Amino acid sequence: MVDYGTIIIYIANILSYFGAVIIFYGGIRAAIGVLSIEILKRKTSYNDVRMDFTPKLLIGLEFFIAGDLIKSILEPNLNQVVILAIIVAIRTVVGVSLNREIKELEDKK
């Protein structure tokens, strides 16, 4: 017999891992961009590095929230729901501020 709860937990974990991979990838690209500016004296600006990294950070956070949401559906206790609400609130604040930052950076170009 198929245990759907276990399958859903695997799916939630895969979403969380994928979010971590996206953020890690964006961080590596940002680190390479900063190093190329500092060491190789490239003419790109830090704003370009930030504009490349910020969307990856936002997408990664979305995957984390999707994984947490799926897990909370399986275990809908009050503690899990409160943790999810806090995570979503933090992500919303971070997302709004990062989107505002991206718009400001695009306006400077």
C-alpha angles and dihedrals in degrees: 000000000000117000103215092186091062092047091051091049089052090050091049091049092048090053091050092048091048090053090051091049092051092049091045091050091049091048092052091049090048092049091050090048093051092046091050090052094047103036104026093035093229116181095235116112132234087246089065090053091049092048089053095046101042098067091049090052091051093048091048090052090051090056091049091053092048090053093047091047092053091048092050090053089060095045105031098178122142094251093054092047092050091050091049091049091052092048092049091048092051091046091050092052091046092046094050093048093046092048089050089049092051091051091050091049092049090050090054092057 
